[in-house]
């Protein structure tokens, strides 16, 4: 359970950093070099998925602590 909480903490930090990067990319309007595709939606999806992984890790740790796993 402890390692799940550590993992959740790191994934939460990743989600926070990716979210912050998403806002910076949205403000700057950065695009890819050749195709001119905006970059921020891909980073936003990564931020959301990282947050989901953090929540799943917390849920797993809580289930282990309660003895359900």
Secondary structure as UniProt FT lines:
FT   HELIX           2..28
FT   TURN            33..35
FT   HELIX           40..66
//
